[in-house]
Amino acid sequence: MMTFDLAPTAQIYKVGGAVRDTLLNYPHSETDWVVVGATPEALLASGFKQVGADFPVFLHPETGEEFALARTERKSGQGYHGFTVHADPSVTLEEDLLRRDLTINAMALDEHGDLIDPYGGQRDLDAKVLRHVSANFSEDPLRVLRTCRFAARYHHLGFTVAKHTMTLMRDIVASGELSALAPDRVWRETERALHEKTARAYFSLLRTLGADSIAFPFLVTDDSLDALDSVANLSPMSLHRWAGLASSAAANKQAVTPVINIPKPYDQLAARVQTYRGSPPLTPEDTLTFLKHFDAFRQGSQLADGLVVLGAIDETFHKTQVARIKKGQQLAASIRGEQFIKQGLKGPEIKAAISAERLRQLDALLND
């Protein structure tokens, strides 16, 4: 346990995910700490750097790990940022843990490695239950997405959401509070969920709650969930997994403006995959159009990513077909304007000559 010259009464505890996953013997990459009985000035004097102005969170000067002053929060507005934060040396560890979302996230380890568990987190870990800590769960709509993400994280271990917690989540969705969330924050939770071992559980649970009609530009379906599974079996990349899900759900596109803010590369790949799902290019002309559709002749090409996704969700993009497309891209990309400039061609003539030669090369490949 780390010690610093903060105050005679200050205590530092390991909290949150590091405690939860240590007890589960589950891998984790981040460790968070809470400091009880100290002030921001004491942390700054010890070399910590404060991050942001809304919360009393500081970065360790050497490890970069987060140290937060014990705090309480009171609902004062809508959305993720609609809280008034109170942090001073009088706030206890139990008060800080009480503000957290799930009991399994509301545990701490002291300097001796002893567990502090005032709200039954260990009990729920043993029972494999995701349960809210208190009625304050309903004050933060982001907790709906977080709980669904934890469901995806631990689904393969047999975890389920407690019945009362499900009721609270349904009430939050029905209240319309999800619409007040920051779009980037919704994407961040979704992108993290896409990396989880059972990413399907995140979207399936949101669909059960009716939250997909608020968060996403489409309604989640069994077909889109199956596509997500197929891609997840082949690729750990969130870009690929999102494209599998979204391209397969495109037929259920909604007229409403979704809360989520999808990064452009993710949105583009999903749209490009959806266009060609079930329609593999068979002729030289179709193949050239396909290659251009995936921007195959530019540095930012999405061809390789598109073929990964199509190969996973569409049996018409079998290994032989994908190999031909890749070979076709190599041949077509080797045709450049320099050779036609040397022939004296200019302007539109060069572009036409490149396309004609690319088609000739593709025709030879497909008829080989």
MOPEFEN-V286520 format. One record per backbone hydrogen bond with DSSP energy under -1.0 kcal/mol. NH is the residue of the N-H (numbers start at 1). CO is the residue of the C=O. Records with the same first field share a line. If there is no record, write none. Layout:
BEGIN
NH->CO, CO
END
This chain:
BEGIN
6->4
10->7
11->36
13->34
14->109
15->32
16->107
20->16
21->17
22->18
23->19
24->20
26->21
33->66
34->13
35->68
36->11
43->39
44->40
45->41
47->44
48->43
49->59
51->57
57->55
58->67
59->49
60->65
64->60
67->58
68->33
69->56
70->35
72->86
74->84
76->82
77->82
82->79
83->81
84->74
86->72
91->88
96->92
97->93
98->94
100->97
103->131
105->102
106->103
108->116
109->14
110->114
113->110
116->108
124->120
125->121
126->122
127->123
129->124
130->160
133->101
137->134
138->135
139->136
140->137
143->140
144->141
146->142
147->143
148->144
149->145
150->146
151->147
152->148
153->149
154->150
157->154
158->155
159->154
160->128
162->130
166->162
167->163
168->164
169->165
170->166
171->167
172->168
173->169
174->170
175->171
176->173
179->176
180->177
181->178
186->182
187->183
188->184
189->185
190->186
191->187
192->188
193->189
194->190
196->193
198->152
201->198
202->199
203->199
204->200
205->201
206->202
207->203
208->204
209->205
211->206
214->211
215->211
216->212
219->252
225->221
226->222
227->223
228->224
229->225
230->226
231->227
232->228
233->229
234->231
235->231
241->237
242->238
243->239
244->240
245->241
246->242
247->243
248->244
252->249
253->250
254->217
259->214
260->215
261->183
267->263
268->264
269->265
270->266
271->267
272->268
273->269
274->270
275->271
276->272
279->276
287->283
288->284
289->285
290->286
291->287
292->288
293->289
294->290
295->292
296->291
298->295
301->298
302->294
306->302
307->303
308->304
309->305
310->306
311->307
312->308
313->309
314->310
317->314
322->318
323->319
324->320
325->321
326->322
327->323
328->324
329->325
330->326
331->327
332->328
333->329
334->330
335->332
341->337
342->338
344->341
345->340
349->346
350->347
351->347
352->348
353->349
354->350
355->351
356->352
357->353
358->354
359->355
360->356
361->357
362->358
363->359
364->360
365->361
366->362
367->363
368->365
END
